[in-house]
């Protein structure tokens, strides 16, 4: 192999290595097992979603000076987790509507902006 080929491949490899290091350490994905093909697929999907959410938060904050993956991941967690938990709770309450009616109760959900 020629020296230029090795250098070119090395330049392509470093961003990929950086992605895997970020995915494992900043998003705590080093805890997921990757022993089966399905486990590898799940890990890749979770890594991609974590990466995209953190990058979206980074772009949303309009702070283009320095990209800190840990900070972006923490902000994504703070911004998105309450919404996900609230939507999950509302879905469960909607499923309980027939039970409320059986017991003479009515569940009324009203949206408000904060």
N, C-alpha and C positions, 0 to 999 in steps of 0.2 A: 504494500500500500504506500502511496506517495504521502509526503509530509503535508502537502496542501489539502489532500482529502481528509486526513485525520483532523487537521485544524478546522476545516469546514464542518465536519460531523460533530466535533466538540462544541462549536458555536451553536449548533442546533440542539445539542443535548442539554446545555446549561439552563435554558428557560424551562425545559421539561422537569429537570431536577428541582429547580426552584418551586415549580408548581407542586410537586409531590411533597417537598419539605413543608411548604405552607399548608397544604391539605392535612398533613399528618399532625403538625404541631400547633398551628394556629386555630384549626377547626376541630381539634381533638378526634380526628378520624383514625389515629393510630390504634384505637381500641377495637376497631372492627376487624373481625377475622377475614382473611383472604385466602382460605385454604381450598375453596371450591371455586368453580367457574362462576356460579351464581353469586358467591360472596365477593368475587372480584367485580362483577357487574354492579352489584349494589354499592360497593365502595366507590366505584367510578361515578355513579349517578349522584351519590351523596356529596362527593368531592366537587363535582361540577355545580350542583345546586348551591353548595356553601360558597364556592368561589364566585358564582354569579351574583348571589345576594349581597355578599360583602362588596363586590365591585360596584353594584348598583347603589349601595349606600354611599360608597366613596364618591361616585359621580353625582349623586343627589345632594350631597353636602357642599358641592362646589369648592372644595378645598383641593386644588390640583397641585399643591406644592410638594407634598410628600405622601406617598402611598404607604400607609401602615396597615398591614393585613390584620393584625391583632385588633387594632382600634376599630377598623371597619367591621370585623366579625362581631365585636362586642356591640357596636351600634346597631348592626342588623338584628342581633338578638333582642336588644331592648326595643327596637322599633316594631319588629314583626311578631315576636312571641305573644304579646298581649292580644293582638288581633286574632292570631290563630287560636289561642285559648278561648277567647270570647266567641268566635264563630263555632267552635266545637261545643261550647256550653249552650249556645242558642239552638244548635241542631238537636241536642239531647232534650232540651225543653220542648221543642216542637214535637218530638216523638212522644212526649208525655202528655200532650194536649188531650187525647181521649181519656186518659186516666183522670185528669183534672175535671173533665166534664162529667164523668161517672160519679164523682164525689161532690158535685155541685159547685165546682170552682171554675173560674174563667181566667185564663192566662192571657194577658194583654201586654205585648212588647211594644214599647215606644222608643224610637230613636231620638237621640239628642246629640248635639255637637258640643264638644268640650274645647 
